[in-house]
Amino acid sequence: MAAVAKSASRLYTRRPLLQTKTPPLQLLSSKKNIRMSSSTALTAPEPSASATAKANYKIIQDSTDFSQTEAIRPPFNHSHPPIPVTKSPYPDWSYGQGVPNNSNGTSAAKAHREIDPYAADRPVVNNYRLLVSGVAPRPVGFISTLSVSGDGETENLAPFSYFQVVDHDPPMFILGFSSRPGVEKDTLRNLKETGECVINTVSENMIEAVNATSIDAPYGVSEWEISGLNKAPSSTVRPARVRESVFSIEGKVIEIKEFEAHTPGMSVGGVVLIKATRFWVQEGAADEGFSNIDLEKLRPVAQLGGVSYGRILSTYERPRKRWEEEVSKSEVLAELGKRRS
């Protein structure tokens, strides 16, 4: 991760990253403009190793009986009641207090178990399940790309769990690709070939169609048709936007960092750094200056552990404080200030 951070730091100061104008579209791949690096000499996995890895691959949970499980659950509430803003959990909290009411199970006295993610007897799937259940909620990165290999072009659409915005000036995003048995993921291959994509937000009413695009369709099959979602033209990249998304971001790849999987037979993993080139906001979903999107219009989906998703039913606010304004109000801060001087 230190190497990745170092590369990102260098990229941040590069001249092209600060340009405000987007270069004209090119009909051919922009691969020559993408910086790529790897942590080791990467080679395609051996077929026998890939077969073994596939047999042991347990990331996708067995959903044979899911329809019966869901049938006994209460229905989803489509009424979209207003999302209230409540007080924060502890509005009277003071500096140095830590977590109030530690007796409720969040006590600092509770023991923790140390886990070695590379232990010989630890299945890789346990790392995956632990991470996605513990690092939550996460936004869904719904990425549209274009394949230019083979006969003609194929449009690809896929959701990603390892995704986040990492800066606003310039607007930058990071997209993570986990390894899998056999060849690399289609979206990663497309990004290496073309260097272009569109990042689309996912709202509650889209989740069924979005989830459908996660099916392991053969390379070259378009998930647009699988999902039934509608395309909208982009202006600075060739992949289409998702018309149903409240917010879409056109982007171009700045750098790709690949790394070899810990398990034999798995494809490369990687992280892709993407610079936004255009924003698209649904009419009526943002304020007049297009600086804030209405949460009740966005209705974002939160990705949780396993196959679980969440919705936002209420919010609260916590403003960031300034030391110079707070130090005179708090004995704790005042004492800390004295120690420093």
N, C-alpha and C positions, 0 to 999 in steps of 0.2 A: 504493500500500500504506500510505502514511502516513495517508491519509484513513480507510482502513479501521481502522487501529490506533487512530486518534483516536476514531472512533465506538465501537469496542469498549470503550475506556477509559471513555467517558461512560456506556455501558450498564452497565458493571460496578458503577457507584456508584448506579444507579437503584434505587429502593425495591422495585418489583415483582420485580426479579431476585433479591432476597434472601429472598423469601417461601418458607416451607417447605410451605405448603398449596397444593394445586393447585386452581384455580377449577373449578367444576362444568362438565361438558361442555355445549356448546351445539349445537343441531341445525344452526344456520347457520354459514357461514364465519366464522373469526376474523380475517379479513383486516384489519379495522379496527385490530387491535392490533399489526400488523406494521409496523415502520419500514422504508421502502424509499428507496433513493437510487441515483443513477446518475452516472457520470463525465461524461456528455454527454447531449444530447437524443437519446433512442433512438427509432428508427423502424423499421418492418418493412422487411426487405430487398426490393428490387425483384425481380419474378419472373425477369427476364432475368439479373440478377446472381446470384440463387439458383441458376439453372440452370447458370451458368458455375462457380459455387463447387462445386456438386455434382459436376460433371464432373472437377474438379481435386481433389476430396476423396479423400485416400489414407490416411486414418487406419486404416480397416478393411483389414487385409491380405488378399490373395488366398489363400484356403485350399482351392483346387480340388484340389490333390494332397496335402492334409494326411493323409488316411487312409492313403495309401501310405507317407508319411514316418513316421507313428507306428507302422505295422505292423512295422517293422524295429527298433524300440526295445525295450529290456528292459521287462518288465511292472512295474507299480506294486507296491510291497511293502505288502500289506494286513495284515501280521502285527502292526503297531503295537508294535515293540520298545520297551522303556523308553527314555526320553530321558535320556541320561547328562549329568551335570554335570562338566565337565572343568576343569582348571586354565585360567587365562587365557593368551593367547598369550605374554605375557612377565611372569610373576609376580615376577621380580626387577627389574623396571623401576624406575628412580630418577628423581627430579625433575630436569628439565633435559635428559633423555636424548633426547627426541624419539622418532623411529621407529627401533627397533633393526634391525640387519642391513639397512641401506639398499641393500646390493648386490643384494638379491633383486628389484629392479624397482620398489620404492616409494620410491626415492631422491628427496630434495628437489632433486637436481641435474637431474632430467628437465625438459625444456622443456614449456610449455603453449601451446596455440593459442588466440588471442582470437577470439571469434565474435560477430558482431552479429546478434541474432535478428531484426532488422528489415531486414537487407540486401535490396536489390531482387532479387538473384538467389538468395536462400535460400528454398526452399519451406517453408511453414508446417509440413508434415508432418515435416520434419527437426527442428524445435523439439520437436514432440511426442515423436518417437522418442528424441531426446537426453535429454529430461527424464525420461521414464518408465524409461529404462535407467540413467540416472545417479542419480536420486533413488529409491533402492530399498534394502531392500524397503519396500512400502507395504501397510497393511491394506486389506482390501476393505470398503467401506461398503455394506451391503446394505439398501436403503431401501424401506420400504413406505409408500405414500401413497394418497390417495383423491381421485378426480376428482368434482367436483360440477357440472360444466358439461354442457350437452347434456341428453339424456333419461336421468334417473336418475343413479346413481353407478357408477363403475368403479374397481376396485381395481388399483393399479399396484405393481409390484415390480421393482427395478432395482439392479444393482451399480455402485459408483462407485470410481474410482481416486484421485480427489482428495478425500480424507477424512481427518479426524483429530480426536481429543479434544484440547481446548486448555485445559481447566481442570477442577478437581474440586470447587471451592467458590465458586460453584455449578457443578455438572457441565455443561460446555459443549462443544459439538462444532462443527466447521466442515465444510461440504460445498461443494465447488467444481464448477461447471458450465462445461465448455468450450463454445465456440460450435460450431455445425455448419450445414450448408447449410439454408436455409429457416427453419422455425419453431423456437422454443426447445424444450428437452427436456420431456417429459411431467412428470417429477418436479418440475422447477422450476415449471412451470405449476401443478401441484397444490399445491405449498408456498405459492405466492402466493395461491391461492384459499382454502385451508383453514387454513394455518399449522400443520399437524400431520403427524407421521410417526412411524415406528418404525425405529430403527437395529438391524440384526441382524448378529451375527457370522457368519463363514463358516468352517466346519471342513472338513477334507480330504474327508470323505464327502459333502459337499454340492456340491462344485465343479461337477459336470456340470449339475446342476439350476440352480445360480446362473448359470453361463455361458449357459445357454439363455435366461435372462431378458434378456440383452443384445441379443437379436435386435431388429431394427428393426420391431417390430410396429406397425400403424396405431394412432393415438390412439384410446383407448376399448377396446382389446383387453387382457384381463387376463393378465399374465404368471404369475399363480398357476396358471392352467390349463395354460399352456405348460410350466411347470416340474414340476408335480405335487407341489409342496411343500404342507404342511398349515398352515392358519391356526389361530391361538390368539387368544382375545379379549384386548384391551387394557383398561386401567382408566381412563386419563386422556385418551386420544385415541381417535379413531374407526378409524384404520387398524389392521389386524390384525398380530399378531406372527407370525414364522415359528417354528412349533413345533419344528422340527429344530435351530434355533440354540441353542447353549449359553448365550448371553448376548444379551439384547435390551434396548434402551433406548427407552422412549417419550419423545417430545420435542415441544416447541412452538417455532415460529420466533420469534426475537427481532428479527432484522434481516436484510434482503436488500440486497446491494450489487450492482448490475448494471453492466456495462461493455460498450462496443461492440467488436466484433471488429476486428482490424487488416485483415482481408481482406474486400472488398466481397461482399455476398450471403450472409454468414453471420449466424446468429442472435445474440442477445445472449449473453454469458457472465455468470457471476455467482458470488458466494459467499453462503452462507446460514449465519447463526449460529443454532444450535439449543440450547435449554436442556432438559436432561433433566427429566422429571417422574416417571418410574418406572423401576426396574430389574427385570429378570426373569432369574433364574439357574436353570439346570437343576438339578434335585435331584441331590445327590451330586457336583456339579462344583466346589463351593467349600468352604472351611473352615467351621468352626462359626459364626464371626462374620460370614460372607459378606464377608470383606475380601480374599480372594485366590482366584482361579479356578485350578484344577489344570491346568497346561499339557498334561498327558497326556490330560485330558478335553476340553480346548478344541481341541487339534490345529489351530491357526490356519493359514490359507493366506496366503502372502506373495505380493503382486503384484510382478512384475519387468518387464523391458523386453519390448516386442513382445507376443506372446501367451503369455509364459512365466509360470509360477507356481512357488513354492517351498514346501518344508515344513521344519519344524524337526527336525533329527536329533540335535543336541546343544546344550548351553548352557554358559556360564561366568558367573561373578559378579565384579563389580568394585564394592566399597562406596565410597561417597563419604567423603572424609577431611575432618577439621577442622583448620584452620590451627594452632590453639593446641596441638593434640596432635602435629602433624607438624613444626612449625618447629624444635623442639629435636633432631630426628632427622636433619635434612637441612642440609648446608652451603649448598646452593643457596637454600633457603627462608630460612635465617638471614641470608644476604647480602642477599637481596631485602628482608627486613624492615629491615635496617640502612639501606639506601638510602632506604626510605620515611620513616624517622624522621630 
